[in-house]
Amino acid sequence: MINLSDFLLVSAGLFCIGLYVILTKRNSIQVLIGIELMLNAAILNLVAFGKYDKISNGGQTFALFAIVLAAATTAVALAIILNVYKKYKTIDPGKTDHLKD
């Protein structure tokens, strides 16, 4: 049987990988993937705690809302990245520091 600590260990690993990707990559798409990994770690925590909560299904409900929110933010972020690429011809966040030109 899988314990709660197993879920939390996998979630912590996903979160650390996502944080590493955010801190080391210079590509906006890869940074977005790191953010998604961190969100998936949080969703896994919600589902794991919801599984071991015998009273209600609150964890699964919050996880569903978090998945919808993650999909919406990904769509908005990709639209922003495409517009920045159209203007600057790069997706490196370090090279787009003057957005008011």
N, C-alpha and C positions, 0 to 999 in steps of 0.2 A: 504494500500500500504506500502511496505517495503522501508524505507528511507536508504540513504547511511550511516547514523550514526548507524543504526541497524547492517548492514554488518560489520562496523568497530568495533562495540562492540563485536560481536561474534568472529571476527578475533583477537582482543586483548585478549579475554578470551582463545582462542586456543593457542596463543603465550605464555601467562603466564603459562598455564598448561604444555606446552612443556618445557619451561624454568625450571619450578619446577621439572619436571621429570629428566631433565638433571642434575640438581644440587643435587638431593637427591638419585638417584638410583646408585647402585654399580654393575649393570649388564650391559654388553655392548649392549645386545639386547634392553633393556629398554631405554638406552641412545639413541640408534638409533631410537626408537619409538618417543622419545621426539624431536629429530631433525626433524623427519617427521611431527610431529604436528606443529612445527614452520614453516616448509616449506609450509604446507597446509594453515596456517594463511596468509602467504605472497601471496599465490596463490589466496586465497579468496579476499584479498585486490585488486589484479590485476583485477580479474573478476568484482568486485564491481565498481571500478573506470572505467573499460571499459564499464560497463552497462550504467553509467551516462554520458559517453562521446559520444555525438551524432555525432561527426565528423567521427571517425574511429573505427575499432575493434582492436586497438592496445593492449588493456588490455587482451583480450581473446587470442591473438596471443602470447603475452609474457607468459601468464599462461600455454599455451600448451607447450612452450619450457621449462618452469620451471617444469612441470610434467615429461617431458622426462628426464630432468637433474636429478630430484629426483629419478626416477627409476634407472638410470644408477649409481648414487652414492650409492643407497641402495644395488645394486648387488655387487659393489666393496667392500662396507663395510662388507657385509655378508661373502664374500670370505676371507677377512682379518680376521674377527672374527673366522671363521672356522679354518684357519691356525694357529692362536694364540691358539685356544683351543686344536688343535692337538699337539702342542708343550708343552704347560703349563698345560693342563687339567683343566683350569679354564677360565671363561669369565669375571672375575672381573678385571677391568682396573687397580686397585691399586696393584694387585699382579703380573702384567706383566711389571715391571719397568726396567728390564734388558733384553732387546731384542737382545743383541749381543752375547749371550752365545751359 
